[in-house]
Amino acid sequence: MKMTFLGTGAAFTVGAKNFQSNVLIENDSNKKMLLDCGSDIRHSLWEQSKSYHDISDVYITHLHADHMGGLEWLGFSNKFDPDCGKPLLHISELLVDDLWSKCLSGTMESLEGEISQLSSYFDVNSIKENHTFVWENIEFHLIQTVHIMNGFILSPCFGLFFKGPHGNKVYYTADTQFCPQLLGHFYDDADVIFQDCETTHRPSGVHAHYDELITLPEEIKQKMWLYHYNHGHLPDAKAAGFKGFVVKGQVFEF
């Protein structure tokens, strides 16, 4: 099993230098699942010599465009290609309705001769609260993060914790504020951590910032890779005790 970072950049990453932070998971049988499907996904897949033909499954962490904005392209591409079936979309039940009604229906609802819905384009696996999903015999646990407060309500966002075929425990945070008091258990339990890391001079407050992450214990930083960073100069993460910044196209094998 391997994870390829199609991109490593934040939402407003510049051009094709880093692309948005979407990941391709591939098993030994050549089945492929996307972790998030951002707006530039067709370009980042193409750069890795892949296309929509290669994608059987998609998991969506939350409803920001750099994580789900490419679903229109993926859905239409498969819908109108007679050689393709519908991808299987894994998504928290808390996100399903808003994904269609607030994000996709404006452009995808009207088809010639029919009124479509999300299931017209994807087979939907709506994951119940505190439940998991299984892909190719690997069980993925949804871990809720604190990313954005929508008024007085926490907007749903779910990272993943899973065990690779040979027992490696992987924690993929998705977008999250700096919350060691909430995520510390998963940090401790994981063998490898892929951590959302903002690197702007003016922290946004909705992502874990590098200046916060460097305060983590050394034993946590030693197994932590940083991604979802901003365009521009990056600090020396390895010197600070981290595994480093993930680079676009980097492959991790488990």
C-alpha positions in Angstrom: 0.0 0.0 0.0 1.3 3.5 -0.8 0.1 7.1 -0.3 1.1 9.6 -3.0 0.6 13.3 -2.2 -0.8 14.7 -5.4 -0.4 18.1 -3.8 0.7 19.6 -0.5 -0.5 23.2 -0.6 -3.1 25.2 1.2 -6.4 26.3 -0.4 -4.8 29.3 -2.2 -1.6 27.6 -3.3 -0.1 29.4 -6.3 -0.2 27.7 -9.7 1.0 24.2 -10.0 4.0 24.5 -7.7 2.4 22.5 -4.9 -1.2 21.9 -5.9 -3.9 21.5 -3.2 -3.5 18.8 -0.5 -5.1 15.7 -2.0 -3.7 12.2 -1.6 -3.9 9.1 -3.7 -4.0 5.8 -1.8 -3.1 2.7 -3.9 -3.1 -1.0 -2.8 -1.1 -3.9 -4.1 -4.0 -4.8 -6.5 -3.7 -1.4 -8.2 -7.0 -0.1 -6.7 -6.9 3.6 -6.0 -8.8 5.9 -3.6 -8.6 9.7 -3.4 -8.4 11.4 0.0 -10.1 14.6 -0.9 -10.8 15.8 -4.4 -10.0 19.5 -4.7 -10.5 22.0 -7.5 -7.2 21.3 -9.2 -7.5 17.5 -9.0 -7.6 16.9 -12.8 -4.2 18.7 -13.1 -2.6 17.0 -10.1 -3.7 13.6 -11.3 -2.4 14.3 -14.8 1.0 15.2 -13.4 1.2 11.7 -11.9 0.0 10.2 -15.2 -3.4 9.4 -13.7 -7.0 10.3 -14.6 -10.5 9.8 -13.5 -10.3 6.3 -15.1 -8.0 5.3 -12.3 -10.2 6.3 -9.3 -12.6 3.8 -7.8 -13.3 5.5 -4.5 -13.1 9.0 -2.9 -13.2 10.1 0.7 -14.1 13.7 1.5 -12.9 15.3 4.8 -15.0 18.5 4.6 -16.7 20.9 2.3 -14.1 23.4 1.3 -13.3 23.7 -2.4 -9.7 22.6 -2.1 -11.0 19.3 -0.6 -14.2 18.7 -2.7 -14.2 21.2 -5.6 -13.1 18.6 -8.1 -16.1 16.3 -7.5 -18.1 18.0 -10.3 -15.3 17.2 -12.8 -15.0 13.6 -11.4 -18.8 13.0 -11.4 -19.4 14.4 -14.9 -16.3 12.7 -16.4 -17.5 9.3 -15.2 -21.1 10.0 -16.0 -20.5 10.7 -19.7 -17.8 8.1 -20.3 -19.4 4.8 -21.3 -16.4 2.9 -20.1 -16.8 4.1 -16.5 -19.0 3.3 -13.6 -19.8 5.5 -10.6 -17.1 6.0 -8.1 -17.8 5.1 -4.5 -18.0 8.2 -2.4 -17.2 7.7 1.4 -18.4 10.7 3.4 -19.7 11.4 6.9 -23.5 11.5 7.1 -23.1 15.0 8.6 -21.8 16.2 5.2 -23.9 14.4 2.6 -26.9 16.7 2.4 -24.8 19.9 2.3 -22.4 18.5 -0.2 -25.3 18.2 -2.7 -27.6 21.1 -1.7 -24.9 23.7 -1.0 -22.0 22.6 -3.2 -22.8 20.5 -6.2 -26.5 20.8 -7.1 -26.2 24.2 -8.8 -24.3 22.8 -11.7 -25.0 19.0 -11.5 -28.7 18.9 -10.8 -29.9 19.5 -14.4 -29.3 16.8 -17.0 -31.0 16.3 -20.3 -34.2 14.5 -19.6 -33.8 14.1 -15.8 -33.4 15.9 -12.5 -30.3 14.4 -11.0 -29.1 13.9 -7.4 -25.8 12.9 -5.8 -26.5 9.2 -6.4 -26.7 10.0 -10.1 -23.0 10.4 -10.1 -21.7 8.5 -7.1 -22.5 5.4 -5.1 -22.7 7.0 -1.7 -21.4 5.4 1.5 -22.8 7.7 4.2 -20.8 7.0 7.3 -22.7 7.2 10.6 -21.3 9.0 13.7 -18.6 6.9 15.4 -18.6 4.4 12.6 -15.8 3.4 10.2 -15.5 2.5 6.5 -13.5 -0.3 4.9 -11.6 0.0 1.7 -9.7 -3.0 0.4 -9.7 -4.7 3.8 -8.3 -1.6 5.5 -10.5 0.0 8.2 -10.6 3.8 8.3 -11.7 5.6 11.5 -13.1 9.1 11.1 -11.5 11.6 13.6 -13.4 14.9 14.0 -11.2 18.0 14.0 -11.8 21.6 15.1 -11.4 23.5 11.9 -14.1 26.2 11.4 -16.8 27.5 13.7 -19.9 28.3 11.6 -21.4 30.9 13.9 -22.0 28.9 17.1 -21.7 25.5 15.4 -18.6 23.4 14.7 -18.5 22.8 10.9 -17.9 19.0 10.4 -14.4 18.0 9.3 -13.0 14.5 9.6 -9.4 13.3 9.4 -8.6 9.6 9.2 -6.8 7.0 11.4 -6.0 3.7 9.9 -3.7 0.7 10.1 -1.7 -0.3 7.0 -1.5 -3.9 5.7 1.7 -4.5 7.8 0.5 -2.8 11.0 1.7 0.8 10.5 -0.7 3.1 12.2 -1.3 6.3 10.2 -3.0 9.5 11.3 -4.0 12.0 8.6 -5.3 15.1 10.4 -7.1 16.9 7.5 -7.7 20.6 8.2 -7.5 21.3 11.9 -6.7 24.0 14.4 -3.9 23.3 16.9 -5.7 21.0 19.4 -3.1 18.8 21.2 -5.5 18.4 24.1 -8.1 16.7 21.7 -5.8 15.0 19.3 -3.0 13.9 21.6 -4.3 10.4 22.0 -4.1 9.9 18.2 -0.6 11.5 18.1 0.6 9.1 20.7 -0.9 6.0 19.1 0.2 6.7 15.5 3.4 5.5 13.9 3.2 8.2 11.2 1.4 11.5 11.4 0.5 13.8 8.4 -0.3 17.1 10.0 -2.1 20.2 8.6 0.5 23.0 8.9 0.0 26.7 8.1 3.1 28.7 7.5 1.8 32.3 6.9 3.2 35.3 8.7 -0.3 36.1 9.9 -2.0 33.0 11.3 -5.6 32.5 10.2 -6.7 30.8 13.4 -8.3 27.9 11.5 -5.2 25.8 10.8 -2.5 24.5 13.1 0.4 26.9 12.6 4.0 25.9 12.4 4.9 28.2 15.4 2.4 26.2 17.4 3.4 22.8 16.2 7.0 23.3 17.2 5.9 23.3 20.8 4.8 19.7 20.6 6.9 17.1 22.5 9.9 15.8 20.6 8.6 12.2 20.5 5.5 13.5 18.6 7.4 15.7 16.1 9.8 12.8 15.3 7.0 11.0 13.6 5.2 14.0 12.1 5.2 15.1 8.4 3.8 18.6 7.6 1.5 19.3 4.7 -1.2 21.9 3.6 1.4 24.6 4.0 1.4 28.0 2.3 3.3 29.4 -0.7 6.7 30.9 0.0 9.7 30.3 2.2 9.5 27.3 4.6 11.3 26.9 7.9 13.8 24.1 8.5 11.3 21.5 9.9 13.9 18.7 10.2 16.1 20.9 12.3 13.1 21.6 14.5 12.6 17.8 15.1 9.9 17.0 12.5 10.2 14.4 9.7 9.9 17.4 7.3 7.6 19.0 4.9 5.9 16.7 2.4 6.8 17.6 -1.2 4.4 17.3 -4.1 4.5 13.8 -5.6 6.2 12.3 -2.5 5.3 8.6 -2.0 4.9 6.9 1.3 4.9 3.1 1.3 3.3 1.0 4.1 
